[in-house]
Amino acid sequence: MIRTLILLSSLTIAQCGMAHICEVRSGGSITQALATTMDCDTVRVSAGHYQEGTITIERPVVLLGEGWPVIDGDGKGEVIVVKASHVTIQGFVVRGTAISDVNDNAAIKCISVSDITISGNRVEDSFFGVYLSSVARAFVQDNRVIGNASTPEGRRANGIHLWKCAHISVERNTVMHHRDGIYLEFVTDSRIEGDTSAHNSRYGLHFMFSHRDRYTRNVFRDNGAGVAVMFTHDVIMSDNHFEVNRGASAYGLLLKEINDATITGNVFADNTVGILIDGCNRAQVKDNRFHANGWAVRLLANSLDCVFEGNRFRSNTFDMTTNGDLVKSTLKGNYWDRYRGYDLDHDGHGDIPHRPMSVFGLVTERAPYAMVLSRSLMVNLLDQTERVVPTLTPAALEDKSPLMRIANG
């Protein structure tokens, strides 16, 4: 039995058994629809422009847009605030938060709730895009979170912002023109997968104090810097692309004070620095590709027991540098396009070790302004001499079994 009730000439509720579907047509009110629903009802919103101030969701509902209805905050505050668990928001264009130096205004904000799905939305021209605070078990997937490219850096906030969350899945989102594309702090047991974060003014991905998380198959391109990982343990980053992150202080990936990181199967291409490793212990850096970077790897001497294995280094200005003589890390079985050794026993590995740090790399670590000499004949002669009789570069930074060739080019 289906019963239909007309509300304000633009709002209907159809009841099928215990299920309710509330339909909001163009010109109607989403806020009033939410006030009439029961727990676990669906509010289905037709195409149109809805400008109602802040819409607050305080009970479990499905908010479903059809035909890309626009929810516009008109630059006056938050747009959608979720204060109930078991809420789904799907299929909307959400835009128009206020920009504030005091309040974290967001297009979609969830506070102290659980079991949230934010899927298939377009978040435009907002201060914060999607903001989760003290949330457990949420899906943020298939959204486009696009800021205003003309907004000055000091007036931008983060695209997808997670604080003190657990068991969150951030998947297949595109985030552009924000401060940090994706930001996590105190986020545990979560995964970031299949996202594209590009053209953000600070970091493509920035996370701190976020443990046991996994980051796979993401693209971080043309950001102020690619990814910054700080004060974290048990992190896995695999099959990501770190591309065209260039600038005086830019890098593809920064690892700062990290324990037990696994960095595998990634591509680092055309970055000022591919990876900067500072104060890290037991990082496993394996089977990555470093191509056409300024510095492929900067491994600072305060990092211990890191392992570099099976990586490919090609066409980098510097393959690897360090800032000290005592390097407590291991290099084995990597491919270096600058290696000039031989393989008499034909086992695929060079018979003599390779030191990837050049004399000029050593000089620039101590005197960065020497970079102006990078194309000089003197630098080439120094590096050739060091290759024949290695005496200046750190003996500990040595690959004892470099690969002679790599499969698939």
N, C-alpha and C positions, 0 to 999 in steps of 0.2 A: 504494500500500500504506500503511495506517495502522496504526501501532503505539502501544499505550496502556500507560503505566507508572503504577502507583498509588504515590504517595509520601505517607506520613503520613495516609492515608485521606481527604485533602481536596485533594490536589494531583495533577493529571494533566498529562502532556505528550503531545501528539499530533504525530507527525512525518509531514509530507506532502512527500515528496521531500526537498529540502534545507530546507524551511520548518518551523519549530517553533512550536507554540502551547502555552503553559503556562497552565493554568487554575487559579486559586486560588479555592476556595469559602469561604464564611463559616466562620470557625474555623480556616482555614489561615494560612500565613505568607507574606507577600509577600517578606520578606527571604530565606527559604529558596528560594522560587521563583526569585528573581534569582540565587542561588548555583548553581542547576542549569542555567541557560540558556546558550546560546551567543550569539555576536555576531549581532545583527539578529533575534533571536527576538521573539515577542510574549508578554507576560504579561497574560492577561485575568483581571480580578479581579471576582468577583461581588459583589452587594450584601451589605453587612455592616459590622461595626465592627472596624477593624484598629488595634491599639494596640501598636506594636512598638518604641518608641523612635525613633531616627533611622534612616530607610531610605536607604542609600547605593547609588547606581547607578554601576557602574564598568565597564560595557560597553555598546555600542550596543544598545538594546532599545526596543520599543514597550510602554509601560505603559498598559493600556486598562481603564477602569472601565465596568462595565455595571450599571445600576440605582443609580447614585450611591453606591458604596462609600465609607465614611468612613475616612480615615487620620488618626488622632488622636495628636498628639505629647504629650498629657497635660501640657502646660506645662513640659516638662523640657529643651528645647533646640531643635534644628532638627527638621523633620519629614521632608522629602525633600531629599537633597543629590545633585546630579548632577555626576559627575567624569569622564564620558565624552562624546564627541561622538556625533552621530547618535542622539539620544534624543528620544522623543515621550512626553508625559504628557497623557492626555485622559480626561475623564469622572469625576473624583474630587471628593469633598468633602475638603479638606485643612485641618486646623485644629490649634490648640493648641500654638503655640511658647512658649518661655519669653520673658519680658520681661527685658531686660538693659540695664544701663548700660555694659557692656563689650563684649558680643558682638552682632553683627548677626544675630540668630537669625531665620530666615525659614521660611515654610511650604514654599516651593519655591526652592531656591538652586542656581544653576549656576555653576561656577568653572572658568575657563580652558578652555573647550570651544567647539565650533562645531556648527552645523547642529542646532539645538534647536527643538522645537515644544512649546509649552505651550498647550493649546487646550481650551476647553469645560469648565473646572473651576470649582468654587466654593471660594474661599479665605476662611475665616472665622476671626474671633477670633484673629488672629496679630499678632505684632510687625511684622516685615516680611512682606509678602505674597509677591510674586514678585521674586526678587533675582538679577540677572545681573551677574557680575563677570568682565571680560576675556573676553567672549563675542563670537564672530563668526557672523553669519548665523543669526538666530533669529526665530521667529514666536511672539508672545504674543497670542493672539486669543480672543475670545468667552468670556472669563473674567469671573466676578463676584468682586471682591476687596473684601470688606466687613469692616471692623474693628468693634470694640465701641464703640458710641456713648457708653457711660458711662465709658470709659477716660480718665483725665485726659490733657491735652495732653502733659505731660512724660513720659508712659509710652507714647506712640505712636511708631511709625516709619512708613516710606513704604509705600504700597500696591504700586506697581510701581517697582522701583529698578534703574537701569542705571548701571554704572560701567565706564568704559574699554571700550566696546563699539563695534561697527561693523556696519552692514547689518542692523539690527534692525527688525522690523515689529511695532508695538504697535497692534492693531486691534480695534475693537468691544468693548472691555472696559468694565465698570462698576466704578468705584473709589469707595468711600465710607468716611468715619469713620477716616481715617488722618491722619498728620501732613501729608506731601505726598502727593497722590493719585498722581502720576507724577513721578519724579525722574530726571534724566539729568545725568551729569557725564562729560566726555570721551567723548561719544557722537557718532559721525560717520556720515554717509551713511545715515540712518535715517528712518523715517516713523512718525508717530503719527496714526492716522486712525480716525474714527468712534467715539471713546471718550467716555464720560460720567464726569466727575470732579466729585463734589459732596460737600458737607458735610464737607470735610477741614479740619482745624484751622489749617493754615498756607496752603499753596498747592494749587490744583487741579493745576497743572503747574509744575515748577521745573526749569530746566536752565541749566547753566553750561559754558563751554568746549566747546560741542557744535556743530560746524560742518556745513554742507551738509545740514541736516535739514529735513524738511517736516512741517507740522502742519495737517491738513485735516479739516473736518467733525466737529470735536469740540465737546462742550458742557462748559463750566466754570461751575458754578452753586453759589452760596451757600457759597463757601469763605472761609477767613480772608482770602485774596486770590486773585484768579483765576489769573494766570500771571505768573511772573517769568522773564525772559530776560536773562542776564548774560554779558558777556565772550565774545561769540559773533559769528561772521560767516557770511554767506550762509545766512540762515534764511528760510523761506517759511511764512507762517501765513495760510491762506485758508479761507473759508467756515466759520469757527468761531463759536460763540455764547459770549459772556462775559456772564453774567447774575447779578444780585443778589449781587454781591460787595461787601459793605458793611461799613464800620468806619472808625475814626479813621485807620488807615494802609492801607486797602484800595483795590484797583483791579482793573479787569478785566485789564489787561495792563501790565506794567512792562517797558520796554526800557532796559537799563542797559549802557552801553559796548558798543554793537552797531554793526557795519559791514555795510552792504548787506543790509538786511532788506526783505522784500516782505510787506506786510500788506494783503490784498485780500479783499473780499467777506464780511467778518465783521460780526457784529451785537454791539454793545455796548449793553446795556440795564440800567437800574436799578443801576448801580455807583456807588460814591462817586466814583471817577475811572475814566473809560473807558480811556484810554491815558495813561501817564506816560512821557515820552520824555526820557531823561537821558544826555547824552554819546553820542549816536548820529550816525552819518554815513551819508548816502545811503539813508535809509529811504524806501521808496515806500509811501505810505498811500493806497490808492485804493479807491473803490467800496464803502466800509464804511457801516454805518448806526449812528448814535449817537442813542439815544433815552432820555430820562428819566434821564440820569445827573446826578450833582452837577456834576462837571467832565467834559465830554466828552473834551477833550484838554488835558493840561498839557505844553506843549512848552518845555523848559528851554533857555535861550539858549546852552548849551554844545553843542547839537546843530547839525550843519552839513549843508546840501544835502539836507534832507528835502523831499519833495514830497507835498502833500495835494491830491488831485484826485478829483472825482466822488463825494465823500462826502456823506451826508445828515445834517444836524444838526437834530433836532427835540426840543422840550420838555426841553432840558437847562437846569440852573440857570446854568451857564457853558459856552458852546460851546468856547472856547479861551482859555487864559491862558499867560503866560510870565513869567519872572522877570528879564528884561532888555530893554533897548531895541534892541540890535543882534541881530536874528534873521536868520540866514542860511539861511532855508528858503523854500519857494515854496507859495503857495496859489492854486489856479486851478480854476474850474469846479465848485465845491462848492455844495450847496444849504443855505441857512441860513434857518430859519423866522423869524428876527428881521430878515431883510433887508427894507428898505422902499424899495428903489429902483424903477426903471422900465425898460422895454424898448421904446424908441421904434422901433427898427429890426426888432423882432420876430424876432430871431435866437435867442431862448431864453435869452440871457444879459443880466444887468443892465448898464445903460449907465454906472453909477457904481460904484466899488469898494465893498467891504464890509469893515469892520474888526470881526472877530468878538470881540475882547477889549473888554469893557465897562470903564468907569471903576471900577465897584465890583469887578470882577475884578482890576484893577490894584491897588486898595487892599488886597484880601484877600491877594494874593500877598506884599505887604510887611508887613501886619498882620493875621494870620489871625483874631485875636479880633474884628475888625470884622464878622465873619459875623453877629453878633447883630443887625445893622442891615439884614439882607438884604431884609426886607419893608417897609422904611420909605419914606415919600413922598420924602424927600431923595435916596435912592438912585435912585429912578425919575426924578426931575428931572435928576440928574447924567447918567444914561445917555441921556436924551432930548437933553440939551444937547450931549453929546459926539457923538451921532449926526448932529446938524445941523452942528456945527462941530468936527470932530475935531482935537484938539490934544494930548491927554494920552496916548492909547493909542499903542503903537508903530506907526509908519508902515510898517515893514517887514512887520508882521503884517497883511497886507491881501490879500483876494481881489479881483483886478482884473476878473474875469469871472464873478461868481456866477450860479448857475442860478436862473431865475425859478420853475421848477416841476420836479417830478420825476414820472417815469412810475410807474404803479401806486401812487399815493399816497405 
